Amino acid sequence: MVSMAKQGFVEWINRPDKRPVILAEFQQAFNGVDGDLRKRPEVIAELLLRADELRDALWDVCDKRLEENEAEHVAIVKDSFVDDHVQIIAAKIQALMQARRNQLPSAKIWFTGKVEHKMSYERLILYRVQ
């Protein structure tokens, strides 16, 4: 179960997106400018503009992924799977305890819990009332 969750998380992290494609296109266009032209102020301004456009395009991809993640988070929070199953388990435990009590109607059993210091479990002490 845990390994499946880890594998799902790794797959979720490594989801493909357009960032490598956008970066490769920018790099090809940037390297396509002749070295002699790069010293001109107009070309420098154009290259800086392209770099700003690259930044904006990458931020758009990141913002889109953030919106997808937030939508998935909201869907998980709204899902009542865990709450429903906790209530089902609690009802089953209550039914089992009632069935056990019905089996022994003459015996009254009192449960008291005592948590010992430096111990991680709870010890149950049973007392039979005569």
Solvent accessible surface area in square Angstrom, and as a share of the most:
residue,aa,sasa,rsa
1,M,185,0.83
2,V,104,0.60
3,S,79,0.51
4,M,135,0.60
5,A,67,0.52
6,K,134,0.57
7,Q,111,0.49
8,G,35,0.34
9,F,119,0.50
10,V,81,0.47
11,E,103,0.46
12,W,81,0.28
13,I,88,0.45
14,N,103,0.53
15,R,66,0.24
16,P,130,0.82
17,D,44,0.23
18,K,133,0.56
19,R,96,0.35
20,P,88,0.55
21,V,88,0.50
22,I,37,0.19
23,L,89,0.44
24,A,58,0.45
25,E,107,0.48
26,F,44,0.18
27,Q,103,0.46
28,Q,141,0.63
29,A,47,0.37
30,F,61,0.25
31,N,95,0.49
32,G,65,0.63
33,V,27,0.15
34,D,82,0.42
35,G,45,0.43
36,D,112,0.58
37,L,76,0.38
38,R,71,0.26
39,K,165,0.70
40,R,127,0.46
41,P,98,0.62
42,E,113,0.50
43,V,26,0.15
44,I,78,0.40
45,A,60,0.46
46,E,75,0.34
47,L,16,0.08
48,L,110,0.55
49,L,93,0.46
50,R,68,0.25
51,A,38,0.30
52,D,63,0.33
53,E,97,0.44
54,L,27,0.14
55,R,125,0.46
56,D,70,0.36
57,A,30,0.24
58,L,48,0.24
59,W,150,0.53
60,D,95,0.49
61,V,24,0.14
62,C,50,0.30
63,D,65,0.34
64,K,124,0.52
65,R,49,0.18
66,L,96,0.48
67,E,115,0.52
68,E,81,0.36
69,N,36,0.18
70,E,95,0.43
71,A,63,0.49
72,E,80,0.36
73,H,113,0.50
74,V,71,0.41
75,A,62,0.48
76,I,115,0.58
77,V,100,0.58
78,K,158,0.67
79,D,90,0.47
80,S,53,0.34
81,F,121,0.50
82,V,103,0.59
83,D,90,0.47
84,D,64,0.33
85,H,79,0.35
86,V,88,0.51
87,Q,123,0.55
88,I,85,0.43
89,I,101,0.51
90,A,55,0.43
91,A,59,0.46
92,K,128,0.54
93,I,91,0.46
94,Q,130,0.58
95,A,63,0.49
96,L,126,0.63
97,M,127,0.57
98,Q,92,0.41
99,A,50,0.39
100,R,143,0.52
101,R,164,0.60
102,N,88,0.45
103,Q,122,0.54
104,L,67,0.33
105,P,104,0.66
106,S,110,0.71
107,A,29,0.22
108,K,129,0.55
109,I,66,0.33
110,W,146,0.51
111,F,127,0.53
112,T,66,0.38
113,G,47,0.45
114,K,111,0.47
115,V,106,0.61
116,E,51,0.23
117,H,159,0.71
118,K,185,0.78
119,M,72,0.32
120,S,123,0.79
121,Y,122,0.46
122,E,98,0.44
123,R,106,0.39
124,L,107,0.53
125,I,54,0.27
126,L,110,0.55
127,Y,120,0.46
128,R,156,0.57
129,V,76,0.44
130,Q,194,0.86
